[in-house]
């Protein structure tokens, strides 16, 4: 059983939690741009937490099933159809051999996630199935029409499940991001630090999975370039043109621009779902607060369970 890709939207790739420990080899982490929506797509199917899903970036994705499967769709999708029948987003559902799945994104949100019971099969390299297109690794590329994507194992049928309404993200809500001081935070003048922290910024059209460029007020004295060093997820670097760039999943592994701050992993996922023209602000946080936030995030997805009727509950 498999899905035969008919159309793949702007870009569709296999993504899991990303590649770990490969930066020293010049390979970036990759992985799902929106951890929250990706984790829900797998949780709806009781998949192992690091299972690969198809990440659909904007546009319309269409595929035909060659066998019976249980799928789940989360993220930016506003219309999900099996043939001509609409099914809810942020839910799991069954598809039969010969039926066609259509996933269409709308005005709000950028990435949708299509998961299958058991996870999608793909080449594993350095511990991950995540595809970073610009790295051109053998056997790891974006999906194209007539490609076949197969589950890792025979699909098990589960009852229809839906993510609770109070767990659904709002991609139209004002966006405030938590940040931590970057390695060169103190290299900026006090006035520039205050300007960077307290201004509103706008996402530029020149944004992608590598990084989101922001437009706003200019720094008065950008620190000189530094000796190139490793770049972590969420690094906010300030190049000579003064426009901050929030580096995300497909970022380069080293760089020589001063890094003013770091956007947290959870809030980087929220940022990734916003399109050009979105206004953002940020709040300076601390490591202990963000560690606690991350632990709660992980505990939530590892602890929640489903009843036989598809309701969500938290044991004990």
Beta strands, then each sheet from edge to edge (+ up, - down):
strand 1: 3-8
strand 2: 11-15
strand 3: 53-57
strand 4: 60-65
strand 5: 69-75
strand 6: 77-82
strand 7: 85-87
strand 8: 91-95
strand 9: 100-105
strand 10: 111-116
strand 11: 148-149
strand 12: 175-181
strand 13: 201-203
strand 14: 211-215
strand 15: 229-230
strand 16: 235-238
strand 17: 244-247
strand 18: 254-255
strand 19: 258-263
strand 20: 279-284
strand 21: 304-306
strand 22: 312-314
sheet 1: 7+ 6- 9+ 4- 1+ 11-
sheet 2: 2+ 3- 10+ 5- 8+
sheet 3: 12+ 19- 16+ 17- 14+ 13- 20+ 12+
sheet 4: 15+ 18-
sheet 5: 21+ 22-
end
